[in-house]
Amino acid sequence: MLNSGRAHGGSGEWEQPFWQQRGWILSAGFLAVLLVLAVLFAVTGNGGEGSTGAAGDPDPAPTSTSDTGSDKGSGSGGGDGGADKRPAGCHTDDRDQAEPTEAPRDFHWKANGTGLVPVSKAAGPRTYDGPVWSCFAHTPLGAVMAVHSITDHLSYDGWREVVDQQVVPGAGRDALIASRSQEADKSTTGSPDAGGYAGFTVLSYDETQATVMVLVRGMGDGGFGAASVTVRWRDGDWKLSPDPDGTVYSGVSQVSGTDGFVTWEA
């Protein structure tokens, strides 16, 4: 298993915020995600329902819509105990608590700015309200989808709304706001690029917290980069949980391939 601790050594570029890292910028417009070691990192998603890896985005622009469906096992499922109910209109199937060995079968890429983020009707997000993509399954796969969607939106206009609603309150959120406020928003103009997210692995999971390691392409030499992100179950959904210093990504490292990761594409 890849190291989930903080990166040691390496070039100074890895110690920069994700929106300044040359390697992530090269990795196909998904600089929108965060990779922090005092560092953040990026990626995206788009595509048509049921068409994995499609470059177009037939989905309507995210506007205050909720994809509620008629899933079984929806509601406060997976350990809310009635004290942490799902937001109104958010219904997910939370029965599959197994560690994922493959991407959601219904996943597709959805455009976010100039990048593409993996999304899934089954695992989430199920609600799109401007930059806030929410309502994730209370499952390991739901945590995976939350990590990708929430972090990716931190580079674009609207990031503060995302932080206010989808980051756990506390010193970490305050530090993240202070750091991000000093940086410009990533441009949303241009065609979405399908490069970026390559895979993931769930390092740890229980009903209250999950740590997911994300694999991305485009480290300049054809290699991959990896970093871990922690989310917590709060107010009926997965929320980003940065370190007290605002660090979102830990264990930042370069890896040579996809071994040990679930890949988004076959």
N, C-alpha and C positions, 0 to 999 in steps of 0.2 A: 504494500500500500504506500502511496506517496506520502511524504512528510506533511503533516497538517500544521506544523509550527511555522514560525516566521522564517523567511529566507535569510541565509547568511552568505556573505561574500557577494560575488557577482558584480555587474557593472553598476555605475551610479544611476543609470537610466531606470533600473528597477526600484530605486528609492524615490522616484518622482511620482507625483500624483498621476493617475491613469491618463488624464486628459493631456499630459505633457509627454507621455512615453512614446517614443518613435516606433517601437515595435508594435504597440497596440494600434497606433494610428495606421500602420501599414496593414494591419489585419482586417481590412475591409470595412471601414466605416462603422465598426461596432465599438469604436472608441467610447461609445455611449455607456458602456458598463464601467464598473469600478474595479480598480485593482490597486489596493493600497497596502503599503507596508510603511505607511505614511504615503500610501500608494493605492490607486484604484484601477479598475479596468473595464473593457467594454465589449459589446456584442449586440446582435439584434435578431428580429424575427419577422417573417411575413409569409404569405402564401395563401393558397386556396384551401378550403376545408377538404380534408382527405387527400391532399396532394402534397406529399412530403417533398420539401426542397424546391417547391415552385418559386420562381423568381417574382411573379406578379403578386398583387395583393387584392384579390377580389372582395375581401371583407370591406364593409363600409368603414369610413373613418371612425375611430373610437369616439363615440359620443354617448354619454350617460345611458348605456343600454345594458340590460342584464339578460344573460343566456340561462334561464332557469331550468328549462326542460322538466322532465318528470323522473329524475333519478331516484332510486331507492336509497335508503340509508342517509338521506339528507337531513339538514337541520344542524343541531349542535354537535353531532357525532364525534366519535373518537376521543372522548374524555373531557368534554367541556363541563360535564357534571351539572349542566343547567345554569352554571354561574357565568358562563362565557358564551352566550348564544351568538349564532351567526347573524350578520347584518341582514336586515329585511331584504327578501328576494334572493338571498344567496343559498343555493341548495346544491350539495355535492354528494357523491357516493364515496363514503369514507371507509369502506370495508376492507380494501386491499392494503394491509399494513406490511406487506413483504418488501424487502429491499429490492429495488428495480434492477432487472437484468437486461432490459431493453427499453427503448424510448416508447412513450405512449403510442399506441397504434394509430391514434387519430391526430397525432401532432402535425402541425404545419408551421411554416414561417410566416410571421406577420411583421409588416413594416413598422418601424419606430424611427422617425427621423430618416437618416440615411443608412440605417442598419436593419437587420432582420433578427427577430426574436422568436424562439420556439414557443408555441402556445398549443393548448389542448382543451377541447370542450370537456373532456372527462376529468382531467387533473387541474385545469385552470390555465389562465384566468378566465372567469366566466362573466365578469362585469368590466366594461370599458367606460371610464368617465374621464375624458381628456387624457392627461398623462398618467392617471391612476388606473392601473389594470389590477383588479383584485378578485376576490372570491376564489380561493384555491382549495383543493381537496385537503382534508386533514389526514394526509397520507405522506409517505416518503416522496412519491412522485409529485404531490402537490407542493411540497417544500422545494423540490428541484425547480419546478416551474416558477415559483415565487422568487427564488434567487435570481433567475435569469431576467424576469420581467422587471423587478424592482430596481436592481442594480443598473440595468440598461438605461433606465429613464433618468438617472442622476446626472447625465451629461447635457441634457437638453433643457430648453426653456420649459418651465413648469416643474423643475426639480424640487423647488421648495414645497410645493403642494404634495409631492410624492413623499418627501421627508416628513412633513407634518403628519401625514396619514399612515405611512407605511414603514416608519422607523420607530423602534422602541424608544420611548422617552428616557432621558437621562443624560449623563455627562457625555456619553458617546455621540448621541444625536447632536448635542450642543456643539461639540468639537467638529463634527462633520459639517454642520451648517457654517461654522466660522471658516473652515478651510475652503469649502465649496464656494462660498460667497466671494472669495478673492479671484475666482476664475471665470472666464467668459463661457457662455453657453456654446455647445457644439452646433454647427450649422445644420439645419434641417433640409437644406436645398440639395438637389442632386438625386440620382437614382439609387435605390437601395442596393446594397452589395450583399451577396449571399455568403461571402467569406465571414469567418468569425468563429462562432461557437462550433466546437467539434464534438464535444462529449461531456460526460459528467460521471461522478461517482459519489454515493452517499457515504460519508465517513462515519456519521453517527446519527441516530434518530430515536426519539421517543415522542410522546404525545405533546410535550411542552417545548421541545427544542430540536433542531436538526442542523447538522453541518454538512455542506455540500461542496465538493471540489469541482470546479469548472475548468474545462479544457478548451483552449482557443487556438486557432491557427494564426499564422502570419508573424512569426518572430523575426522576420527579415531573412532568415536562411532556410526557410521552408520547415522550420521546426514548430514546436508547440509551446504554449505557456500554460501554467496551471496555478490556481490559487483557491483557497477555501473560504467560504462565506457561511456565516451562521444566521439562522432565522429562529424566531421564537413565536409560539402560538399565543396570540394576545387579541382580545376583543373579537374573537371569532374568526381570525384569519392569521396567516403567516406574516410576520413583520421582520424587517431587517434588524439585526442586533450587532451594531458596530462595537469595537473595543472602546474603553473609556477615552482614548486619545482620538477617536473618530475613525480609526482604521477599519475598513470594510473587508479587505482581502488579507488573508494570512497565508503563510507557506508559499509565497510567490516563488516560482521556480520554472526553469525551462526543462522540457521533457522531449524525448526523441520520437515518441510515437503514441499510439492510443491504447497500448496494453494497460489493462486495469481500469479502463473507462468504458462506460456505455456510450456508444457513438450515436449521433443524431442521424447519420446517413449510413446505409449499408456499404 
